[in-house]
């Protein structure tokens, strides 16, 4: 996830990607997945903050304390998101030196039953991934409850699938990435996760299984939209068909 400044380089004459191109593609895919998750989550935080005043005003008297707890949790989350955006991942996890911002770890613990606590688990997992602490990344990404959200869920699953791959849990990585692709169900995100899962299967010598996933990507060509990953899928198919 840490390799961000890369460009797509699809081979035109060679039947397989070179090691360098394969490396670039893998980490570009990871980065894209995290960016998608970040955009969606931040948008959710902003939406929540915009409406929280109305929600608090309408709350019944007996619900005021829980609602205020939610408000506090989201405020703390927003402060840690600022650190995340600035790539201050240790600070985002543990809070600042003044204690003003608690950090995702404390938010996840203290507001565990709220939306803020749930999102803090996801952010904590992404922070650990950026810090190459993959066991911890898996721990917190697994705690995140996507609640079948059609926007956040695929990106969160994609991040978890990549974390599994980094801790050598290949089967879990494949199943999670495939689930992410199916949940995304669109030409922009699905190919990324299908290809990642296919690459892991290839590394296991399971070319037939990888081919099935690559063919799912090729089937997306029938839509009116396009994606660079769909456009280059024939090379993947050719590679595993030999």
N, C-alpha and C positions, 0 to 999 in steps of 0.2 A: 504493500500500500504506500510505501514511502517513495517509490519511483513514480514521479508525476509527469515530468517534462519529457514525454516520449511521443513519437509519431508512428502511425500505421505504415508498415512497409510490407506489402503483399508481394510474394514472388510471382513472376509471370512465366518463367521457363522451367523452374525447378519443381518437381512433384511434391517436395516437402519443405517445410519452413526450416531455415537454418537455426542453429541453437540461439544465436543472438536475436533473431526475429521472434522465435518462440518465447524467449525471456521477455522481450519488450511487450509482446501481445499479452502475456499473462499478467504482468504488473500493470499494464494500461487498463486491462479489464477490471482488476481489483480497484484501481483508483476511480474508475468511472462508477463502479458500484457504490463506493463510499460517498462520492460527490452527490449521487442521486439521493442517497439516504440523508445526507446532510441538508440538502435543499428542502426536502420534504419535511424533515423534522423541524428545521428552523421556521419554515412556513407555518407548521402546526403551533409552535410556540408563539409566534407573532399573532396568529389567529386567536389563540387562547387569551393572550394578554389584552387584545383588543376588546374581547367580549366579557372579560371577567368582572368588570364593574357592574354590568347589567345583570350577570348571573348572581352576584353577591346581593344586589338590591332586591332581587326577586326571591331569594332564599327564605325559607321559613325560619322562625326564631330558633327552633331546635336544631337547624342545620347550619347555623352561623359559624360555629366552631370548626366543623369539618371543612366548610367552604373557605374559611380563613387559612386553614392549614394548606389547602390546595393552592391558594393564592401565594402563600409564602414559599411553597415548594417550587412553583413556576417562576417566581422572582429569582430564587436561588439558581434555578436551572438556567435562566437567561444569562446570569452573570458568568456561569461556567461555560456556556456556549460561546461567549465572547472570547474566553481564553482558548477554546477549541479552535475558533475561527483564526486566531492568531498563531496557531500551531504551538501553543504553550501546553503541551499535553500533560506534563506532570502537574502543572498548576490546575489545569482543568480537572484532573482526577482528584487532587488533594486539597484544593482551595488555595487562596493567597496567604501571604505571611501575616496579614492583618486580621484574618479570620472573618472578613466581611463576606467573602464568597466561600462556601463550604466545600465545593468540589463535588464531582459526580458520585464519588464513593459514599460520602456521608448523605447526600441527597437520596441515593438509592436505598440506603439503610433507614434513614429517618422518615422518609415519605414513601415507604415501600408499597403502601396501599393506594397510592394516588397515581395519576397520569405522569406527574413530574418524576416520581420515583421510577416508574416503568421506563420512561425515556432516558433517565439517567443511567440505567443499566445498559441501554444500547450505546449511548455516548461513551460510557466507560469502556465497553468492549472495543469500540473504534479507537479510543485513545491507546489502549494497550496494543492494538494491532499496529498503530503508527510507531509505537515504541518497540516493536518486535518482541513483545511479551505475549506469545501466542496462547499459552495455557490460560493465562488470566483473561485474554480476549475471549476464548471459548467460554469460560465460566460466566462472564457477564452477558455475552451475546445469547447464551442459552437461557438466561433469566428473563430476557426481554419477551414480553407477551405481545405479539403483533395483533391479536384480536381480529384477525382476518382483514386488517386494513389493506385495501388493494394497492395503495401507494407505498406505504412504509414497509409492508410485509415482504415483498420480493427483494427489496434492497437489504433488509435486515437478514433475510435468509441467505442472500448472496454473500454478505460479509461473514456470516457464520460458516458457510461452506468453505470459503477461502481460509478461515481460521482452522477448520478441521484439516484441510490439506497441509497446513504448516506444522501441525502436530502429528502428521503421518497417520491420520485416520481417514484413509482414502475412501473407504466404502461410505462412511458418513458424509464425506465431502461430496461425493457423486450424488448421493440421494438428496442431500440438502440443496445443492446447486440445481439439480433437475426440478425439485419442488419450487425453487425460486423462479426458474424459467416458466414453469406452468402457471404459477400465480401471477407473474407479470403479464403473460399473455399479450405481448405486444412486440412489434418488430424492432424496437429500440433496445429493450432490456433482455428479452428472452434469448436472443442469439448469444449474448455475452455469457450467460450462465450455462447454456447448452454446450457451448464451445469449451468453457472451462471444465465442465464435467467430462466432456469427450477427451480432452487432453489428459486428464487423470486416468481415464480408462485406457488410453493408448499407452501410458507409462506402465500400466499393469499387463500389457499385452492383450487387452480385450478389444481388439480392433472391430469385431462385429458389433459389440455393444456401442462403441464409439460411433460407428457408422450410423446406427439408428438415431442417435442424437443429432448428428450432422445433417441427416436427411430431414429431421424436423425443422432445422434452420433453413434448409433449401426450400422446404414447403412454404416458408414465409415469403418467398419471392413472388408468389401469386398475388400478394396484396399490392395496393397502389403506392405504398410507401417504400422507402429503401433504407438500407443500413450498410455501413462498410463491412460489417461482419457477415451479413447475408451475401454481399457481393463477392466475397472471397471464399465462400464455403466450398465451392467446387474443388479447391486445392486440398482442403481437408478430406473431402470425400475420395478424391483420387489417391491420397496417401494411404488411407486405411483399406482401400479396395484392392490393393495389390497382394 
